[in-house]
Amino acid sequence: MDNIYVLKKKKLLYGPYSMETIKQKGFKETDLVWYEGLEDWTPVKQVADLLVFIKQEQKGQQKPKTFFEKLFGFLN
């Protein structure tokens, strides 16, 4: 598992990352990963060796709204 690729929610591909980089960055629970040996993109929570690197999101903590979310928030 030398190089790990990460597919984010918005279909953006990142990587390759080394295990050292993964230890620093971590994963979101919704990330898909692929590395040599996996048949297809796999949810990170289904790869036992990578479970320890999933960041736990704080409940009740909201991410700040982007400029466009603030500007067009009335459309929701």
PDB file of N, CA, C and O in Angstrom:
ATOM      1  N   MET A   1       0.853  -1.177   0.000  1.00  0.00           N
ATOM      2  CA  MET A   1       0.000   0.000   0.000  1.00  0.00           C
ATOM      3  C   MET A   1       0.903   1.246   0.000  1.00  0.00           C
ATOM      4  O   MET A   1       0.860   2.051   0.930  1.00  0.00           O
ATOM      5  N   ASP A   2       1.701   1.388  -1.032  1.00  0.00           N
ATOM      6  CA  ASP A   2       2.633   2.505  -1.108  1.00  0.00           C
ATOM      7  C   ASP A   2       1.951   3.808  -1.469  1.00  0.00           C
ATOM      8  O   ASP A   2       2.173   4.827  -0.816  1.00  0.00           O
ATOM      9  N   ASN A   3       1.127   3.786  -2.497  1.00  0.00           N
ATOM     10  CA  ASN A   3       0.440   4.997  -2.951  1.00  0.00           C
ATOM     11  C   ASN A   3      -1.060   4.826  -2.793  1.00  0.00           C
ATOM     12  O   ASN A   3      -1.638   3.843  -3.255  1.00  0.00           O
ATOM     13  N   ILE A   4      -1.681   5.789  -2.139  1.00  0.00           N
ATOM     14  CA  ILE A   4      -3.119   5.753  -1.904  1.00  0.00           C
ATOM     15  C   ILE A   4      -3.730   6.952  -2.621  1.00  0.00           C
ATOM     16  O   ILE A   4      -3.265   8.082  -2.476  1.00  0.00           O
ATOM     17  N   TYR A   5      -4.763   6.691  -3.385  1.00  0.00           N
ATOM     18  CA  TYR A   5      -5.477   7.745  -4.090  1.00  0.00           C
ATOM     19  C   TYR A   5      -6.811   7.969  -3.388  1.00  0.00           C
ATOM     20  O   TYR A   5      -7.418   7.026  -2.882  1.00  0.00           O
ATOM     21  N   VAL A   6      -7.263   9.218  -3.358  1.00  0.00           N
ATOM     22  CA  VAL A   6      -8.500   9.550  -2.659  1.00  0.00           C
ATOM     23  C   VAL A   6      -9.457  10.217  -3.634  1.00  0.00           C
ATOM     24  O   VAL A   6      -9.090  11.171  -4.320  1.00  0.00           O
ATOM     25  N   LEU A   7     -10.683   9.712  -3.692  1.00  0.00           N
ATOM     26  CA  LEU A   7     -11.735  10.301  -4.512  1.00  0.00           C
ATOM     27  C   LEU A   7     -12.698  11.009  -3.571  1.00  0.00           C
ATOM     28  O   LEU A   7     -13.362  10.371  -2.754  1.00  0.00           O
ATOM     29  N   LYS A   8     -12.767  12.306  -3.689  1.00  0.00           N
ATOM     30  CA  LYS A   8     -13.617  13.090  -2.805  1.00  0.00           C
ATOM     31  C   LYS A   8     -15.049  13.109  -3.316  1.00  0.00           C
ATOM     32  O   LYS A   8     -15.339  12.665  -4.427  1.00  0.00           O
ATOM     33  N   LYS A   9     -15.924  13.626  -2.488  1.00  0.00           N
ATOM     34  CA  LYS A   9     -17.354  13.665  -2.766  1.00  0.00           C
ATOM     35  C   LYS A   9     -17.677  14.346  -4.100  1.00  0.00           C
ATOM     36  O   LYS A   9     -18.597  13.922  -4.800  1.00  0.00           O
ATOM     37  N   LYS A  10     -16.949  15.369  -4.448  1.00  0.00           N
ATOM     38  CA  LYS A  10     -17.273  16.125  -5.649  1.00  0.00           C
ATOM     39  C   LYS A  10     -16.536  15.594  -6.873  1.00  0.00           C
ATOM     40  O   LYS A  10     -16.307  16.331  -7.832  1.00  0.00           O
ATOM     41  N   LYS A  11     -16.163  14.311  -6.840  1.00  0.00           N
ATOM     42  CA  LYS A  11     -15.543  13.617  -7.974  1.00  0.00           C
ATOM     43  C   LYS A  11     -14.152  14.128  -8.311  1.00  0.00           C
ATOM     44  O   LYS A  11     -13.715  14.005  -9.455  1.00  0.00           O
ATOM     45  N   LEU A  12     -13.449  14.697  -7.345  1.00  0.00           N
ATOM     46  CA  LEU A  12     -12.085  15.145  -7.563  1.00  0.00           C
ATOM     47  C   LEU A  12     -11.124  14.075  -7.083  1.00  0.00           C
ATOM     48  O   LEU A  12     -11.311  13.492  -6.014  1.00  0.00           O
ATOM     49  N   LEU A  13     -10.103  13.821  -7.870  1.00  0.00           N
ATOM     50  CA  LEU A  13      -9.117  12.795  -7.549  1.00  0.00           C
ATOM     51  C   LEU A  13      -7.886  13.454  -6.939  1.00  0.00           C
ATOM     52  O   LEU A  13      -7.370  14.433  -7.479  1.00  0.00           O
ATOM     53  N   TYR A  14      -7.420  12.925  -5.828  1.00  0.00           N
ATOM     54  CA  TYR A  14      -6.240  13.444  -5.154  1.00  0.00           C
ATOM     55  C   TYR A  14      -5.245  12.316  -4.949  1.00  0.00           C
ATOM     56  O   TYR A  14      -5.637  11.163  -4.774  1.00  0.00           O
ATOM     57  N   GLY A  15      -3.989  12.635  -4.970  1.00  0.00           N
ATOM     58  CA  GLY A  15      -2.966  11.642  -4.694  1.00  0.00           C
ATOM     59  C   GLY A  15      -2.010  11.509  -5.863  1.00  0.00           C
ATOM     60  O   GLY A  15      -2.123  12.247  -6.841  1.00  0.00           O
ATOM     61  N   PRO A  16      -1.115  10.623  -5.781  1.00  0.00           N
ATOM     62  CA  PRO A  16      -1.002   9.593  -4.754  1.00  0.00           C
ATOM     63  C   PRO A  16      -0.434  10.148  -3.446  1.00  0.00           C
ATOM     64  O   PRO A  16       0.379  11.073  -3.444  1.00  0.00           O
ATOM     65  N   TYR A  17      -0.874   9.570  -2.357  1.00  0.00           N
ATOM     66  CA  TYR A  17      -0.380   9.930  -1.039  1.00  0.00           C
ATOM     67  C   TYR A  17       0.377   8.745  -0.451  1.00  0.00           C
ATOM     68  O   TYR A  17       0.031   7.588  -0.692  1.00  0.00           O
ATOM     69  N   SER A  18       1.390   9.043   0.304  1.00  0.00           N
ATOM     70  CA  SER A  18       2.090   8.004   1.060  1.00  0.00           C
ATOM     71  C   SER A  18       1.355   7.812   2.381  1.00  0.00           C
ATOM     72  O   SER A  18       0.498   8.617   2.748  1.00  0.00           O
ATOM     73  N   MET A  19       1.690   6.759   3.078  1.00  0.00           N
ATOM     74  CA  MET A  19       1.067   6.529   4.388  1.00  0.00           C
ATOM     75  C   MET A  19       1.425   7.653   5.360  1.00  0.00           C
ATOM     76  O   MET A  19       0.609   8.006   6.212  1.00  0.00           O
ATOM     77  N   GLU A  20       2.610   8.213   5.253  1.00  0.00           N
ATOM     78  CA  GLU A  20       2.999   9.322   6.124  1.00  0.00           C
ATOM     79  C   GLU A  20       2.078  10.525   5.912  1.00  0.00           C
ATOM     80  O   GLU A  20       1.660  11.167   6.875  1.00  0.00           O
ATOM     81  N   THR A  21       1.767  10.825   4.665  1.00  0.00           N
ATOM     82  CA  THR A  21       0.875  11.940   4.363  1.00  0.00           C
ATOM     83  C   THR A  21      -0.528  11.649   4.866  1.00  0.00           C
ATOM     84  O   THR A  21      -1.191  12.533   5.408  1.00  0.00           O
ATOM     85  N   ILE A  22      -0.984  10.421   4.691  1.00  0.00           N
ATOM     86  CA  ILE A  22      -2.320  10.030   5.170  1.00  0.00           C
ATOM     87  C   ILE A  22      -2.399  10.194   6.689  1.00  0.00           C
ATOM     88  O   ILE A  22      -3.423  10.635   7.209  1.00  0.00           O
ATOM     89  N   LYS A  23      -1.345   9.849   7.391  1.00  0.00           N
ATOM     90  CA  LYS A  23      -1.334  10.005   8.854  1.00  0.00           C
ATOM     91  C   LYS A  23      -1.543  11.462   9.242  1.00  0.00           C
ATOM     92  O   LYS A  23      -2.181  11.747  10.255  1.00  0.00           O
ATOM     93  N   GLN A  24      -1.011  12.388   8.447  1.00  0.00           N
ATOM     94  CA  GLN A  24      -1.152  13.808   8.741  1.00  0.00           C
ATOM     95  C   GLN A  24      -2.512  14.347   8.303  1.00  0.00           C
ATOM     96  O   GLN A  24      -3.153  15.083   9.054  1.00  0.00           O
ATOM     97  N   LYS A  25      -2.955  13.994   7.111  1.00  0.00           N
ATOM     98  CA  LYS A  25      -4.192  14.540   6.545  1.00  0.00           C
ATOM     99  C   LYS A  25      -5.444  13.860   7.088  1.00  0.00           C
ATOM    100  O   LYS A  25      -6.417  14.528   7.438  1.00  0.00           O
ATOM    101  N   GLY A  26      -5.416  12.535   7.158  1.00  0.00           N
ATOM    102  CA  GLY A  26      -6.590  11.779   7.562  1.00  0.00           C
ATOM    103  C   GLY A  26      -7.613  11.703   6.441  1.00  0.00           C
ATOM    104  O   GLY A  26      -7.407  12.260   5.362  1.00  0.00           O
ATOM    105  N   PHE A  27      -8.699  11.023   6.696  1.00  0.00           N
ATOM    106  CA  PHE A  27      -9.790  10.849   5.742  1.00  0.00           C
ATOM    107  C   PHE A  27     -11.084  11.379   6.328  1.00  0.00           C
ATOM    108  O   PHE A  27     -11.243  11.467   7.545  1.00  0.00           O
ATOM    109  N   LYS A  28     -12.002  11.729   5.446  1.00  0.00           N
ATOM    110  CA  LYS A  28     -13.381  11.942   5.858  1.00  0.00           C
ATOM    111  C   LYS A  28     -14.095  10.608   5.664  1.00  0.00           C
ATOM    112  O   LYS A  28     -13.694   9.801   4.825  1.00  0.00           O
ATOM    113  N   GLU A  29     -15.127  10.381   6.422  1.00  0.00           N
ATOM    114  CA  GLU A  29     -15.847   9.120   6.338  1.00  0.00           C
ATOM    115  C   GLU A  29     -16.434   8.876   4.950  1.00  0.00           C
ATOM    116  O   GLU A  29     -16.666   7.729   4.567  1.00  0.00           O
ATOM    117  N   THR A  30     -16.671   9.940   4.202  1.00  0.00           N
ATOM    118  CA  THR A  30     -17.283   9.814   2.879  1.00  0.00           C
ATOM    119  C   THR A  30     -16.267   9.625   1.755  1.00  0.00           C
ATOM    120  O   THR A  30     -16.660   9.460   0.601  1.00  0.00           O
ATOM    121  N   ASP A  31     -14.969   9.645   2.064  1.00  0.00           N
ATOM    122  CA  ASP A  31     -13.940   9.494   1.033  1.00  0.00           C
ATOM    123  C   ASP A  31     -13.921   8.074   0.478  1.00  0.00           C
ATOM    124  O   ASP A  31     -14.159   7.102   1.194  1.00  0.00           O
ATOM    125  N   LEU A  32     -13.633   7.984  -0.806  1.00  0.00           N
ATOM    126  CA  LEU A  32     -13.395   6.702  -1.453  1.00  0.00           C
ATOM    127  C   LEU A  32     -11.899   6.608  -1.709  1.00  0.00           C
ATOM    128  O   LEU A  32     -11.258   7.610  -2.028  1.00  0.00           O
ATOM    129  N   VAL A  33     -11.339   5.410  -1.573  1.00  0.00           N
ATOM    130  CA  VAL A  33      -9.909   5.229  -1.772  1.00  0.00           C
ATOM    131  C   VAL A  33      -9.653   4.110  -2.768  1.00  0.00           C
ATOM    132  O   VAL A  33     -10.481   3.221  -2.965  1.00  0.00           O
ATOM    133  N   TRP A  34      -8.498   4.179  -3.381  1.00  0.00           N
ATOM    134  CA  TRP A  34      -8.022   3.109  -4.242  1.00  0.00           C
ATOM    135  C   TRP A  34      -6.513   3.033  -4.129  1.00  0.00           C
ATOM    136  O   TRP A  34      -5.836   4.059  -4.056  1.00  0.00           O
ATOM    137  N   TYR A  35      -5.997   1.843  -4.116  1.00  0.00           N
ATOM    138  CA  TYR A  35      -4.560   1.602  -4.187  1.00  0.00           C
ATOM    139  C   TYR A  35      -4.377   0.254  -4.865  1.00  0.00           C
ATOM    140  O   TYR A  35      -5.314  -0.539  -4.965  1.00  0.00           O
ATOM    141  N   GLU A  36      -3.167   0.006  -5.326  1.00  0.00           N
ATOM    142  CA  GLU A  36      -2.900  -1.236  -6.032  1.00  0.00           C
ATOM    143  C   GLU A  36      -3.276  -2.414  -5.151  1.00  0.00           C
ATOM    144  O   GLU A  36      -2.803  -2.532  -4.021  1.00  0.00           O
ATOM    145  N   GLY A  37      -4.111  -3.267  -5.661  1.00  0.00           N
ATOM    146  CA  GLY A  37      -4.615  -4.407  -4.895  1.00  0.00           C
ATOM    147  C   GLY A  37      -6.120  -4.338  -4.681  1.00  0.00           C
ATOM    148  O   GLY A  37      -6.764  -5.368  -4.478  1.00  0.00           O
ATOM    149  N   LEU A  38      -6.692  -3.126  -4.725  1.00  0.00           N
ATOM    150  CA  LEU A  38      -8.149  -2.982  -4.643  1.00  0.00           C
ATOM    151  C   LEU A  38      -8.725  -3.056  -6.055  1.00  0.00           C
ATOM    152  O   LEU A  38      -8.144  -2.510  -6.993  1.00  0.00           O
ATOM    153  N   GLU A  39      -9.849  -3.719  -6.206  1.00  0.00           N
ATOM    154  CA  GLU A  39     -10.470  -3.840  -7.523  1.00  0.00           C
ATOM    155  C   GLU A  39     -11.083  -2.532  -7.995  1.00  0.00           C
ATOM    156  O   GLU A  39     -11.023  -2.208  -9.181  1.00  0.00           O
ATOM    157  N   ASP A  40     -11.673  -1.781  -7.074  1.00  0.00           N
ATOM    158  CA  ASP A  40     -12.402  -0.568  -7.447  1.00  0.00           C
ATOM    159  C   ASP A  40     -12.306   0.430  -6.301  1.00  0.00           C
ATOM    160  O   ASP A  40     -11.749   0.132  -5.244  1.00  0.00           O
ATOM    161  N   TRP A  41     -12.859   1.619  -6.527  1.00  0.00           N
ATOM    162  CA  TRP A  41     -12.925   2.631  -5.471  1.00  0.00           C
ATOM    163  C   TRP A  41     -13.740   2.060  -4.322  1.00  0.00           C
ATOM    164  O   TRP A  41     -14.814   1.492  -4.525  1.00  0.00           O
ATOM    165  N   THR A  42     -13.219   2.216  -3.120  1.00  0.00           N
ATOM    166  CA  THR A  42     -13.810   1.600  -1.940  1.00  0.00           C
ATOM    167  C   THR A  42     -13.990   2.652  -0.852  1.00  0.00           C
ATOM    168  O   THR A  42     -13.090   3.461  -0.631  1.00  0.00           O
ATOM    169  N   PRO A  43     -15.138   2.659  -0.166  1.00  0.00           N
ATOM    170  CA  PRO A  43     -15.292   3.586   0.964  1.00  0.00           C
ATOM    171  C   PRO A  43     -14.202   3.316   2.002  1.00  0.00           C
ATOM    172  O   PRO A  43     -13.931   2.166   2.347  1.00  0.00           O
ATOM    173  N   VAL A  44     -13.594   4.368   2.486  1.00  0.00           N
ATOM    174  CA  VAL A  44     -12.477   4.227   3.415  1.00  0.00           C
ATOM    175  C   VAL A  44     -12.885   3.437   4.657  1.00  0.00           C
ATOM    176  O   VAL A  44     -12.053   2.754   5.253  1.00  0.00           O
ATOM    177  N   LYS A  45     -14.144   3.522   5.049  1.00  0.00           N
ATOM    178  CA  LYS A  45     -14.584   2.804   6.251  1.00  0.00           C
ATOM    179  C   LYS A  45     -14.667   1.293   6.043  1.00  0.00           C
ATOM    180  O   LYS A  45     -14.913   0.552   6.994  1.00  0.00           O
ATOM    181  N   GLN A  46     -14.461   0.825   4.792  1.00  0.00           N
ATOM    182  CA  GLN A  46     -14.454  -0.611   4.514  1.00  0.00           C
ATOM    183  C   GLN A  46     -13.040  -1.176   4.377  1.00  0.00           C
ATOM    184  O   GLN A  46     -12.870  -2.360   4.087  1.00  0.00           O
ATOM    185  N   VAL A  47     -12.033  -0.335   4.585  1.00  0.00           N
ATOM    186  CA  VAL A  47     -10.639  -0.779   4.499  1.00  0.00           C
ATOM    187  C   VAL A  47     -10.064  -0.779   5.921  1.00  0.00           C
ATOM    188  O   VAL A  47      -9.749   0.272   6.481  1.00  0.00           O
ATOM    189  N   ALA A  48      -9.938  -1.962   6.479  1.00  0.00           N
ATOM    190  CA  ALA A  48      -9.565  -2.103   7.889  1.00  0.00           C
ATOM    191  C   ALA A  48      -8.272  -1.369   8.239  1.00  0.00           C
ATOM    192  O   ALA A  48      -8.178  -0.766   9.308  1.00  0.00           O
ATOM    193  N   ASP A  49      -7.275  -1.411   7.353  1.00  0.00           N
ATOM    194  CA  ASP A  49      -5.984  -0.776   7.647  1.00  0.00           C
ATOM    195  C   ASP A  49      -6.066   0.746   7.700  1.00  0.00           C
ATOM    196  O   ASP A  49      -5.172   1.391   8.248  1.00  0.00           O
ATOM    197  N   LEU A  50      -7.118   1.324   7.144  1.00  0.00           N
ATOM    198  CA  LEU A  50      -7.223   2.780   7.077  1.00  0.00           C
ATOM    199  C   LEU A  50      -8.235   3.362   8.061  1.00  0.00           C
ATOM    200  O   LEU A  50      -8.363   4.583   8.156  1.00  0.00           O
ATOM    201  N   LEU A  51      -8.946   2.527   8.783  1.00  0.00           N
ATOM    202  CA  LEU A  51      -9.978   3.008   9.711  1.00  0.00           C
ATOM    203  C   LEU A  51      -9.435   3.978  10.754  1.00  0.00           C
ATOM    204  O   LEU A  51     -10.131   4.915  11.146  1.00  0.00           O
ATOM    205  N   VAL A  52      -8.218   3.768  11.203  1.00  0.00           N
ATOM    206  CA  VAL A  52      -7.652   4.625  12.249  1.00  0.00           C
ATOM    207  C   VAL A  52      -7.382   6.039  11.757  1.00  0.00           C
ATOM    208  O   VAL A  52      -7.146   6.939  12.563  1.00  0.00           O
ATOM    209  N   PHE A  53      -7.415   6.246  10.445  1.00  0.00           N
ATOM    210  CA  PHE A  53      -7.119   7.560   9.886  1.00  0.00           C
ATOM    211  C   PHE A  53      -8.359   8.379   9.556  1.00  0.00           C
ATOM    212  O   PHE A  53      -8.249   9.474   9.005  1.00  0.00           O
ATOM    213  N   ILE A  54      -9.534   7.861   9.887  1.00  0.00           N
ATOM    214  CA  ILE A  54     -10.773   8.602   9.626  1.00  0.00           C
ATOM    215  C   ILE A  54     -10.936   9.662  10.711  1.00  0.00           C
ATOM    216  O   ILE A  54     -10.921   9.362  11.905  1.00  0.00           O
ATOM    217  N   LYS A  55     -11.091  10.901  10.269  1.00  0.00           N
ATOM    218  CA  LYS A  55     -11.308  12.007  11.206  1.00  0.00           C
ATOM    219  C   LYS A  55     -12.747  11.966  11.685  1.00  0.00           C
ATOM    220  O   LYS A  55     -13.669  11.777  10.891  1.00  0.00           O
ATOM    221  N   GLN A  56     -12.933  12.139  12.953  1.00  0.00           N
ATOM    222  CA  GLN A  56     -14.270  12.188  13.526  1.00  0.00           C
ATOM    223  C   GLN A  56     -14.752  13.629  13.498  1.00  0.00           C
ATOM    224  O   GLN A  56     -14.121  14.515  14.075  1.00  0.00           O
ATOM    225  N   GLU A  57     -15.876  13.859  12.823  1.00  0.00           N
ATOM    226  CA  GLU A  57     -16.423  15.214  12.768  1.00  0.00           C
ATOM    227  C   GLU A  57     -17.145  15.515  14.069  1.00  0.00           C
ATOM    228  O   GLU A  57     -17.835  14.662  14.627  1.00  0.00           O
ATOM    229  N   GLN A  58     -16.975  16.722  14.533  1.00  0.00           N
ATOM    230  CA  GLN A  58     -17.610  17.151  15.764  1.00  0.00           C
ATOM    231  C   GLN A  58     -19.090  17.422  15.510  1.00  0.00           C
ATOM    232  O   GLN A  58     -19.439  18.207  14.629  1.00  0.00           O
ATOM    233  N   LYS A  59     -19.946  16.781  16.273  1.00  0.00           N
ATOM    234  CA  LYS A  59     -21.377  17.041  16.132  1.00  0.00           C
ATOM    235  C   LYS A  59     -21.687  18.429  16.653  1.00  0.00           C
ATOM    236  O   LYS A  59     -21.144  18.864  17.669  1.00  0.00           O
ATOM    237  N   GLY A  60     -22.557  19.111  15.951  1.00  0.00           N
ATOM    238  CA  GLY A  60     -22.938  20.448  16.344  1.00  0.00           C
ATOM    239  C   GLY A  60     -22.000  21.508  15.807  1.00  0.00           C
ATOM    240  O   GLY A  60     -22.295  22.701  15.874  1.00  0.00           O
ATOM    241  N   GLN A  61     -20.874  21.073  15.275  1.00  0.00           N
ATOM    242  CA  GLN A  61     -19.918  22.030  14.720  1.00  0.00           C
ATOM    243  C   GLN A  61     -20.215  22.172  13.228  1.00  0.00           C
ATOM    244  O   GLN A  61     -20.120  21.205  12.473  1.00  0.00           O
ATOM    245  N   GLN A  62     -20.570  23.365  12.818  1.00  0.00           N
ATOM    246  CA  GLN A  62     -20.886  23.620  11.427  1.00  0.00           C
ATOM    247  C   GLN A  62     -19.694  24.244  10.744  1.00  0.00           C
ATOM    248  O   GLN A  62     -18.982  25.066  11.321  1.00  0.00           O
ATOM    249  N   LYS A  63     -19.488  23.841   9.502  1.00  0.00           N
ATOM    250  CA  LYS A  63     -18.402  24.479   8.768  1.00  0.00           C
ATOM    251  C   LYS A  63     -18.865  25.871   8.359  1.00  0.00           C
ATOM    252  O   LYS A  63     -20.054  26.084   8.119  1.00  0.00           O
ATOM    253  N   PRO A  64     -17.951  26.801   8.279  1.00  0.00           N
ATOM    254  CA  PRO A  64     -18.333  28.165   7.900  1.00  0.00           C
ATOM    255  C   PRO A  64     -18.921  28.197   6.494  1.00  0.00           C
ATOM    256  O   PRO A  64     -18.494  27.457   5.609  1.00  0.00           O
ATOM    257  N   LYS A  65     -19.903  29.064   6.309  1.00  0.00           N
ATOM    258  CA  LYS A  65     -20.524  29.187   4.998  1.00  0.00           C
ATOM    259  C   LYS A  65     -19.573  29.873   4.031  1.00  0.00           C
ATOM    260  O   LYS A  65     -18.833  30.785   4.399  1.00  0.00           O
ATOM    261  N   THR A  66     -19.611  29.414   2.784  1.00  0.00           N
ATOM    262  CA  THR A  66     -18.798  30.041   1.756  1.00  0.00           C
ATOM    263  C   THR A  66     -19.455  31.356   1.342  1.00  0.00           C
ATOM    264  O   THR A  66     -20.599  31.630   1.704  1.00  0.00           O
ATOM    265  N   PHE A  67     -18.734  32.147   0.596  1.00  0.00           N
ATOM    266  CA  PHE A  67     -19.253  33.408   0.095  1.00  0.00           C
ATOM    267  C   PHE A  67     -20.556  33.179  -0.680  1.00  0.00           C
ATOM    268  O   PHE A  67     -21.531  33.907  -0.496  1.00  0.00           O
ATOM    269  N   PHE A  68     -20.561  32.162  -1.546  1.00  0.00           N
ATOM    270  CA  PHE A  68     -21.735  31.907  -2.383  1.00  0.00           C
ATOM    271  C   PHE A  68     -22.912  31.367  -1.571  1.00  0.00           C
ATOM    272  O   PHE A  68     -24.065  31.660  -1.887  1.00  0.00           O
ATOM    273  N   GLU A  69     -22.636  30.588  -0.535  1.00  0.00           N
ATOM    274  CA  GLU A  69     -23.704  30.113   0.331  1.00  0.00           C
ATOM    275  C   GLU A  69     -24.345  31.286   1.068  1.00  0.00           C
ATOM    276  O   GLU A  69     -25.560  31.319   1.262  1.00  0.00           O
ATOM    277  N   LYS A  70     -23.533  32.230   1.470  1.00  0.00           N
ATOM    278  CA  LYS A  70     -24.084  33.422   2.124  1.00  0.00           C
ATOM    279  C   LYS A  70     -24.881  34.266   1.139  1.00  0.00           C
ATOM    280  O   LYS A  70     -25.974  34.736   1.456  1.00  0.00           O
ATOM    281  N   LEU A  71     -24.340  34.452  -0.034  1.00  0.00           N
ATOM    282  CA  LEU A  71     -24.955  35.300  -1.038  1.00  0.00           C
ATOM    283  C   LEU A  71     -26.272  34.730  -1.562  1.00  0.00           C
ATOM    284  O   LEU A  71     -27.244  35.464  -1.740  1.00  0.00           O
ATOM    285  N   PHE A  72     -26.299  33.421  -1.809  1.00  0.00           N
ATOM    286  CA  PHE A  72     -27.474  32.803  -2.415  1.00  0.00           C
ATOM    287  C   PHE A  72     -28.243  31.924  -1.428  1.00  0.00           C
ATOM    288  O   PHE A  72     -29.044  31.086  -1.841  1.00  0.00           O
ATOM    289  N   GLY A  73     -28.009  32.106  -0.154  1.00  0.00           N
ATOM    290  CA  GLY A  73     -28.678  31.300   0.873  1.00  0.00           C
ATOM    291  C   GLY A  73     -30.184  31.409   0.857  1.00  0.00           C
ATOM    292  O   GLY A  73     -30.879  30.491   1.291  1.00  0.00           O
ATOM    293  N   PHE A  74     -30.692  32.513   0.366  1.00  0.00           N
ATOM    294  CA  PHE A  74     -32.149  32.699   0.316  1.00  0.00           C
ATOM    295  C   PHE A  74     -32.810  31.741  -0.672  1.00  0.00           C
ATOM    296  O   PHE A  74     -34.030  31.582  -0.636  1.00  0.00           O
ATOM    297  N   LEU A  75     -32.049  31.106  -1.545  1.00  0.00           N
ATOM    298  CA  LEU A  75     -32.616  30.191  -2.541  1.00  0.00           C
ATOM    299  C   LEU A  75     -32.961  28.829  -1.961  1.00  0.00           C
ATOM    300  O   LEU A  75     -33.664  28.049  -2.603  1.00  0.00           O
ATOM    301  N   ASN A  76     -32.478  28.528  -0.758  1.00  0.00           N
ATOM    302  CA  ASN A  76     -32.764  27.214  -0.155  1.00  0.00           C
ATOM    303  C   ASN A  76     -34.170  27.089   0.305  1.00  0.00           C
ATOM    304  O   ASN A  76     -34.558  26.046   0.831  1.00  0.00           O
TER     305      ASN A  76
END
